[in-house]
Amino acid sequence: MRTVMHVTAIVMVAIAASSVRVSSAQAELPARSAGLTAAEIFSRLQQANADRAAALESYMSTRRYSVFEPGHEPDAELLVAMQYIAPSTKRFHPIDEKGVGWIHKRVFHGLMDAEQDAAAGKQKTDSSITSNNYDAALLGVEQQGGRDCYVLSLHPRRRDKYLFVGRAWVDAEDFAIARLEGEPAKSPSFWVVRAPFVREYQQVDRFWLPLRDETHSQIRFAGEYVLRIQYADYQINPKH
């Protein structure tokens, strides 16, 4: 069982490295956003993301990582402080940890290492949500967190474990991703049967930053394990 759990940890690292409140109520879009095609929405999203990135100097936040079987207490939890300094530096400082020690090393610290590499390296380009990596189609308009959003289907242009098949909710006013859901385009391991995930974002000042990640990994012969990351306590330092 320990061997399978070690494989589970590696799988979770791969899935989380690929990632970055839905109502069925119909939304009334701002006039300037009405009648846009999927390609136009995707183009505006990429431009708005670039503009927000250029306006951000740094931020600090806390994160709580946990791994558990559904219906059970966490096998391990880790609370960290994270500092981001534009354009590509991320620093993590553990605050409190509980539970199985190897999960901290293989899963939580593996996730942080992968995120630091992705922020500064080639993977940032390879896994980004851009037209180079995805074809998009407009599914409709919904509300997400009380805000009007376009719903896009995303299909990767290649089979890659760091890309996914799924949907994106794009805020119609700010052209920011409010929610992602999907599954990896390519299983990161033989052991993974399914690995659906959800990532939710929140608006902090004029920036959109992660609120919650949750991945449900169906592991062959071992069952289901959940990786959850909760984000809080953002302190934003915009460029002046």
N, C-alpha and C positions, 0 to 999 in steps of 0.2 A: 504493500500500500504506500509506503514511504517513497518507493521508486516512482510509482504512478503520480504521486503528489508533486515530486520534483519535476516531472514532465509537465504537469498542470501549471506549475509556476512559470516554466519557460514559455508555455503557450500564452499565458496571460500577459507576459511581458511583450510578446510579439503583437498581440491584439491591441493592447493599450497604446503601444507606440504608433499604431496606424490610425488611431482615432483623432485629438482637436474635436406636460400641461397642454395637451392638444384638445381643442374644441372643434366640433363639426360645424359650428355656427359660421354662416357666410359673412365675409368681411367686406366693408366698403373701402376701396383703395383711395389713397390720395390721388388727385387729378393727374399729377405729374408721373405717377407710377402705373396708371391704368393703360391697358392695351399693350403691354410689353410682351415680347416673345421670351422664351426660355433663354435663347442666346443673349438677348439684351439684358435680362436679369442677371445672368451669369457674368457678363462683362461689367455691369455696374457693381456687382458684388466684389469682383477682383479689384476694381479701382478703389472702392470704398475701403477694402481691407488694406490696400497699400497706403491710402491716405491716413488711416488710423494708426498704422504701424509707424509712419513717418512722424506722427504727432506725439508718440509715447516715448518718454525718456526712461522711465522705470516704474516698477510697482512692487509691492510686497503683499503677501497673502499667507494664509494658513491652509493646510490640506490634511484631511484625515483619510488614510488608506485602510481598507479592511478586506479580508477574505473570509468567506463563510459558506457553508451549505445552507440552502434555503430552509428557513424554519429553525435554524440553530444559531447559537451565539457565535461571534467571530472566532476563528482559529487564531487570528492575529490582527492587531491594529497598530497603526503608526501615525502620530501627529507630527507634522513638520512645519517649519516656517520656510517660505520660498521667496527669494528675491530675483526679480528679472531686471536686467539692465540692457537696454537696446544697444545694438541690434540682435545680439545672439548669446548673451550670458545669462545662465540660470544657476543659482546657488541654493542648496537645500541644507537646512539645519534641523536635525531631529530634536523634538521637544519631549515626547513621551512615547513609550512603546509597551505593548502588551502581547502575550501569547507566544506562539511557536517561533523560536529564534531563526530557523532556516528560512521561514517565509519572509522574514524581514530582509534577509540577505538575498534570497533568490528572486523574490517577487518585488517587494517595495523598493529596495535599493537598485534592483535591476531596472525597474520602471524609471527611476530618477536618472540613472546613468543613460538609459536609452533616450530620455527626453532631452538631456543635455547634449547628447550627440546629434539628435535631430535638429535642435535649435541652431547648431553651429555648422552642421555638415551637409553632405549630399542628400541625405534622407529628407531634409526639409523641402527640397524641390521635388523629389520623387513622390512624396505622399501628399503634397498640397492639394487642396480642393480647387483646381483650376481647369480651364478648358484643355490644357495639355494632357491632363490625366483622366478627365471625365466627359462623357456626353450627358447633356441634361435635357429633360423634357418637362414641360409645365403640366402639373396634375390638377391644379386648381388653387383656390384661395381659402385659407382658414385663419382662425385666431390662435395665437400661441402666447400664453402669459398675458392675455388681454390686449395684444397688439396684432395688427393685421399682417399677415405673412403670405408670401407665395410658397407653394409646396412644389418642389422639384424632385423628380426621380433622377438618381445619379447612377450611371453605368460606366465602370472603368474601361479605359481604352486598351487595357492589357490585364492579364491575370497576374496579380501581385499580392502577396500577403499583407502589404502595407496599404493597399487600396481596398475599397469596399463597394458593395452593391446596396443601395438603400435610398433614403429620402433626406432632403434638407428643407427646413423651414427658414425662409429668408425674409427678414423684417422689411416690410414694404416702404418704410420711411427712411431707415438708416442703411438699408442694403447690407445687413449683417446676418450671419447665421445665428438663429435662435435655438435651433435643435437639429441634431443629426440622429438618425437611426439606421441600422443596417447590419450586414454581416461581412466578414472578410471575403474578398473576391477569390482568394485562394487559401485553403486551410493551411495554417502554419505548421501543422503536424498531423501524422497519421492518427494520433490519439484524439483529435478534435472531431466530434460528430457535427456539432453546430456551435456557433459563438455569436449570437445576436448581441448588439450593444446599443446603448442610448447615451448621447451626450447632450446636456442642456447648458445654455449660456445665459448670462445675466448682463444687463446694462449697468455699467458703473461709470458715472459721469457720461462722457460721450463714447466710451469704449465698451466693447462687448467681450466678456471674459468668461471662462468656464464656471459653471455652478455645480454640476454633478456628472460623473461618468458611472455607468454600470454595465458590466459585461457578464452575461450568463454563459459559461462555458460548459457544454455537454461533452464530458470526457469519456472516451470508450472504456468500458469495464469499471469506471470509477463513479459515474453519476455526474451531478451538476454542482459546480462551484461558482460563486459570485465574487467578482472583484468590484468594489465600490470605492470611488474617490469623491469626496465632498470638499468644496472650495469655499472659503469664507475670509472675512476680515481684510478685504482689499484696501490698500492705501496707494493711490495713484499719484504719480509725479509726471504730468505732461510737459512737453517741451514748451518753452516760452519764446 
